[in-house]
Amino acid sequence: MSKRISRVNELLQREVSEQMRRYYRAESAPITISEVSTSVDLRNANVYYAVLGDDDAISEAKVFFRKNGNDLRKRVSKEITMKYFPRMEFLYDPSLERGATILDLLDELDKESNES
């Protein structure tokens, strides 16, 4: 990945998070933007999000992005000037959840080894 694409990804991630915090604070509190992946031509961007909570919270986040995704894109495009502003697709990212599960397993193993 080029440095430019990497910088664009970081900028989009920061600005999407900021706009969610500023305008959708109550609805987006359990949602974290974990990564943005922009295509090489900068026409499309996958915005990955993680959610604190259970399956109901994940489905609520999905509904939130389906309902507010276009407005969020417009708000971000007003803050960031680009020749072509990417079309955003919001995708759930379960990696933070998997990481927490792995950490819990490691903690259990550590407890067992200390008890032995």
Buried (B, 14 or more C-beta within 10 A) or exposed (E): EEEEBEEBBEBBBBBBBBBBEEEBEEBBEBBBBBBBBBEEEBEBBBBBBBBBEEEEEBEBBBEBBEEBBEEBBEBBBEEBEEEEBBEBEBBBBEEBBEEEEEEEEEEEEEEEEEEE
